[in-house]
């Protein structure tokens, strides 16, 4: 096994451990809302707080060219430690909605030094076959995002605080893995100085803009879908009371199966090209959005779960492919900044789609609100496929 083959599993494992911080609050949202006497609308606010923190972090990281000027492995390590500490802030007995939002925001800020920086580390090691490598890496993100739901499902007899404590411990372990075992990659080209214009320079290339536009459309749907998977499950149960399933376990399964989609998409991209496979995945998830009202009307529990698993598979399968397109079409000395700023804009978009669904669920029939998620894939396909 060559050096790169040994390094990829370590990066993947570290990414999984650290990104478990992302939905740690969502997995225990019911108990958290009850303990701190919060309204149900806090779901959208607390999820958006993580996204806003991530956006703020990526903006700072991109503006200061941190991932290009400093060792990405060291940046990853520091971000993992800080993120784990802020995640533990959720446990403070004196929390209010405001303080919980602040802790989740700061956790999201820390994730800006983990997710895009992890992709930068991979890009520094894998020039050829980057799509496949990022498929495994984003697959780890997906599994890490889903993992708190898995913990919740299998620790039902333990206090909800255990999920928060365990994910913080995982983040510490992931940071230590990168710091101790992953030196800077052979393809790393460090930026020599601070260049505040780098954020704008990367968008001057037409092919880069097309890749970024596709990614933005994909992000409109992705995190809103992930956030509302438990709501989709409970809505179906309320419409069909005779059906029963473990919401936490199936939330993990529906979100987590996306990791297989990322890996499969990365492998297929080696034969058919990243752009081709990304467009197919984006089209499939768009179809799922449009068919979603029928999902609630039909009475077969098995068909309902199969549909959601297909949606969960398709909704994120294109994510590593868009990151590959972004990395390949960005200047080598600004690759980290390019990945970070595209993440920044993409996650800013997720706040609007999450808050839109949060508003619609209060005012409209829950069976039809997911049609709005199709807007992103449609616009993403237009941007990606135009010449």
N, C-alpha and C positions, 0 to 999 in steps of 0.2 A: 504493500500500500504506500503510495507516494505521500509527500507532505500535505498536499492540498486535500487528499482524501481523508487524512487523519484530522485535518483542521475543520472541515465542514461540519462533521457531527458535533464538535465542541461548540461551534458558533450556534448551530441549530438548538442544542440543548440549553445554552445560555439564554438565547432569545426566548425560548419557551418559558424558562423560569422567570425571567424578568417581566415579560408581557402578561403574566398572570395577574399583575397589579391592575390591569386595565378594567376588567369587569368584576374585580373583587367585591366592590360595593353592590353591583347589580345582582350578584348571586344571592346576597342576603338582604335584598332590598325590603322584602316584606317585614322581616324581623327588625331591621334597622328603622323603618318608618314607624313601626309600633313602639319600639323602645324610646324613640325620641319624639313621639307624638306628632308626626309630620303628615301632611296631606298626600294623597296619591300622586298629585302633580309633581311632587318632589323627585319622582323617577326621572322625568325629563330634565329637570334642573341639575340633578347630581351627575347624570350621564353627560350632559352638555358641559358641565364644569371640567370634567376630565378632558373633553375635546378642546375646550377653550384653553386649558392649561397647556395641552400639547401644542396647540397653535402658537401660543405665546412663546413657548420654548423653542419651537422650530424657527420662529421669526428671529429670535435672539441668536440662535445657533447659526442661522443662515447669514444674518447681517454681519456677524463677527467672524464668519468663515471658520468656526471652531473645528468642525470635522475635517477641514483641509489643512488648518494651521497646526493643530495639535495631534498627538497620537490618538487615533480613534479608539484603541483598546483602553487607554487610560480614561478617556471621556466616558466610555461605556461603563467602566467600573464605578466611577464617581457618581454617575447618574443612577446606577442601580442601587447604591447604598442610600442615597438621598431619597429615592423613590420609595424604598422599603420603609424608611423612617416616617415619611409623610403618610403613607398608607396606614401605619399604626395609629396616626392621629384620629382615625375614624372611631377608635375605641374609647376616646376621652368621654368620661361620663357627663361632662358639662356641655357637650355639643348641642348646638342649635342648627337650624337649616343653614344659616350663614357660615358657621364654623365648619360644618360638614362640606359645604361648597368650597370653602377655602382649602381644606385638606385634599379634596379630590382634585381641585385645580392644580395644586402644587405637585400632586402625584402625576398628573398629566404633563406638567412642565418637565418633570424628570424623565418621562417616557420619550421626550424629544431627543434625549441623549442615548436612547436604547434602540428604538425601532429603526429610524433612518441611519443611525451610526452603525448598527449591525449590518445593514445593507451595504454601507460604505466599506466596512471591513471585508465583506464577501466580495465586493467588486474589486478590492485591492488584491485579492488572491485569485479570483477567477475572471480572466479576460474572455477566453472561449468557454462556452457552456454556461454563461452567466444566468441565462433564463432558467436552466435546470437547477442551478445552485440557489437562486432566489426563490424558486418554487419550494424547495425544502425550507428555506429561511422564513418565508411568509407563512408556509404551512405551520411552522413552529409558533408564529404569532397567533394564528387562528386557534391552534390547540391551547396555547397559553391563555387566550381570551376566553375560551370555553371552559377551561379547567376549573375555575371557581364554582361553576354550576355542578361539575362532577363532584367536587369536594362537598358541596352542600347536599347532594343527593345521598352520599355515602357517610355523612357525619351527622345525620338527622338527630341523633341522640345527644350531640355535643352543642354547646352554646354557639351562636352564630359568629361570635368573636374569633373562634378557632380558624375560620376561613381567612379572616384578615391576618391573623398571626402567621398562618402557614404560608400565605402568598408573600408576605414580607420576608420570611426566612428563605423562600425560593429565590427572591430577587437578590438577596445577599449571596446565595450560592452561585447564581448566574454571573454576577459581577466578578466574583473571585475566580471563576472558571476562565473568563476572558482575560483578566489581569495577569493570571499566573501561566496561562498556556497559549495565548494568541499574541505573538509579536506583530508589528506592522507588516502588511503584505508587500510582496515584491513589486506589485504594480502601483503602489502608492506614489503619487506625485504631490508632494506637499506644496501648498501655496506659500510663497516667500514672504508675503506681507498682507496686511488687512486691506481688502478691496471691497468697499461698500457697494460698488457698481456691479459686482458679480451677480447679484440677484436679478438684475435687469438684463445683463449680457446673455445669460443662458436662454432667455426667451426670444432672442433675435433669430434663432434658427427655426425655419419652418417645420422641419421634422420633429424638433423638440416640442414645439407648441402643439403639434398634432397628438403626440404621445401624452402630453400633459392634459390636453382637453379630454381625451378618452378616459384618463385616470380620474379627472374631476367628475365626469358623469357617473362613473363607477362608484365613487365615494358618496354621491348623493343617496344612493340606495343602500350601500353596505351597512353602515353603522346604525342607521335607522331600523333596518331589518333585524340586525343582531339585538338591538335594544328591546325591540317589541316581540321577539320570539316568545317569551313567557306570556305576554299579553295575547298573542295569537292563540296559544294553547289554551289559556283560560277562557278566551272568548268562545272557542269551539266547544269547550265543555259546558259553558252556560247555554249554548244553543242546542246542545245534544246532551242533556244531563245523564243519560245512561252510559255515556262513554267515560272511561277513567284512564289516566296515565300519569306517571310521575313527571311533573312539570320541570323539575330541576334536571332530571336525567335526560329527558328528551330535549331540553334546551341545550344541554351539553352536546348531545348527539347531532342536533341540527346545525349548531354553530361549528362544532368540532369536525364534522365531515368535510367542511371546507378545506381542511388541511390536505385531505386526499385530492381535492380539486386542484389545489395549488401545485402539488407534486405531479399530478397527471398532466396539468397544463404545461408545466416546465419541461417534462419529458417530450410531450408532443411538439412543443415549440422547436425542439432541435431538428425535427423533420419538416414541419410545415411553416415555421417562422412564428415569432412572437406576436406580430400584428394579426396574423390570420387566426390564431387560436384565441387571442384576446377578444377579437370581434365576435367570434362564435359564442364564447362564454357570456359576453355582455348581451348578446341577442337572446340567449336562453333565459338569463335572469330577467330580462325585460318581459318576455313572454309569461314568466311566472307572476310578475307584478300584475299583468293584465288579466290573468286567469284567477287571481286571488279571490274575487267575490264568489266564484263557483266553489272554491275550496270550503267555504263555510256552509254553503247550501246543501252540498251532498252529505249523506249520512254515514259513509263508510270511514271508520276510524283508521283502517289500514291505508286506504287511499289518501286520506288526509296527511298521515305521517310520511308516506312515501313522497308525496308532493313536496312537503316541507324539506325532506332530506335532499331532493333534487335541487330545490331552491337554494338550500344551504351550500350544496356542492358548487353550484354555478355562480353564486353571488360574489365569491371571492377568488375563483379560479383565475381570473384575469389580473389580479392585483400584482403578482410577481412579474407578469409579462409587461405590464405598463411600467413597472420600475426598471425592468431590463431595457425597454425602449428609451426611457428617460436617461438611464446611465450611458447607453450607447450613443445617444445623440447630444450629450453634454460635453463641454471641454474637459480634458483630463484633469487639469489643475483646479477645476471648479465642480468636480463630480459630486463631492459631498454636499456642497452648497446647493447644487441642482436638485439632488434627491431630497434634501431637507426643505427647500422652499416649495417644491411641488407637494410634499407631504403637508406643509403648512396650509396652503390654499385648499387642498383636498379636505383636510380635517375641519377647516372653517366652514366648508360647505355642509359637513355633516351636522353641524349645530342647527342650521336652518331646517334640514329635513327632519331631524329629531324633534325640534320644537314644533314644526308643522304638524307632525303626527300627534304630538302631545296635546296640541290645541284641538285637532280634529276628533280625537278620541273623546273629548269632553262634549263636543257639539253635534257629532254626526254618527251614523250607524257604523259600527266598527268593521262591518263586512266590506265596506267600500273604501276605506281610507288608504289602503295600501296601493290603490291605483295610482296615487300621486307619486309613488316611488319610481314609476316607469319614466318620468320626465328625465331623470339622470341618464339612464342607459340610452334613451333616444338621442339626446343631445351629445352624449359621449360618442355614439356611433357616427353621428354626422361629422363631428370634429375629427375622429380617427380615420375615417374612410375617405374624406374629401382629399382631392389631389392638391 
